[in-house]
Amino acid sequence: MMDLLKYVQDSVTRNDLPEFGAGDTITVYYEIREGNKTRTQFFRGVVLQRRGAGVTETFTIRKISGTVGVERIFPINLPTIQKIEVNKRGKVRRARIFYLRELTGKKARIKEKRS
């Protein structure tokens, strides 16, 4: 029974996505269906966390829209995600950077990782 469950989970997981983690600025392109029409929309922001493992893995992105902070949680295996671009690698010391929610302006910047 466990082998069957593992087989299904392995067949569902995606391998075409780039490596990214907390602090990275990424752009997620995803498909939106409205009636019988589809269009591609993107969401660009800082990754606050990656959570879970395997099929149930999710990641949270935060962006500032006007003066309001907007967070969105995406499952890694969401079929409507077309691609993910890593725009900037951030240097952070935590796996979950929720402290970013209270910071505004220049304090909310994340240092770029040097390669």
Residue pairs with C-beta under 8 A, 6 or more apart in sequence:
9 54
9 55
12 55
12 77
13 54
13 55
13 76
13 77
14 76
14 77
17 76
17 81
17 83
17 84
18 84
18 85
18 86
19 86
20 26
20 47
20 50
20 59
20 84
20 86
21 47
21 50
21 95
22 47
22 48
22 49
22 50
22 90
22 92
22 94
22 95
22 96
22 97
23 46
23 47
23 89
23 90
23 91
23 92
23 97
23 110
23 113
24 46
24 47
24 86
24 87
24 88
24 89
24 90
25 44
25 45
25 46
25 47
25 86
25 87
25 88
25 90
25 110
26 44
26 45
26 47
26 61
26 84
26 85
26 86
26 87
27 42
27 43
27 44
27 84
27 85
27 87
28 42
28 43
28 44
28 61
28 74
28 81
28 84
29 40
29 41
29 42
29 81
29 82
29 83
29 84
29 85
30 40
30 41
30 42
30 43
30 74
30 78
30 80
30 81
30 82
31 38
31 39
31 40
31 41
31 80
31 81
31 82
32 38
32 39
32 40
32 41
32 80
40 82
43 61
43 63
43 72
44 63
44 87
45 61
45 62
45 63
45 70
45 72
46 61
46 62
46 63
46 90
46 97
46 100
46 110
47 59
47 60
47 61
47 90
48 60
48 61
48 62
48 71
48 96
48 97
48 98
48 100
49 59
49 60
49 95
49 96
49 97
49 98
50 57
50 58
50 59
50 95
51 57
51 58
51 59
51 60
52 58
55 77
56 75
57 75
57 76
57 77
58 73
58 74
58 75
58 76
59 73
59 74
59 76
60 71
60 72
60 73
60 74
61 71
61 72
61 74
62 69
62 70
62 71
62 100
62 101
63 69
63 70
64 70
64 108
69 101
74 81
88 112
89 112
89 113
89 115
90 110
90 111
90 112
90 113
91 110
91 111
91 112
91 113
91 114
92 110
97 110
100 108
100 110
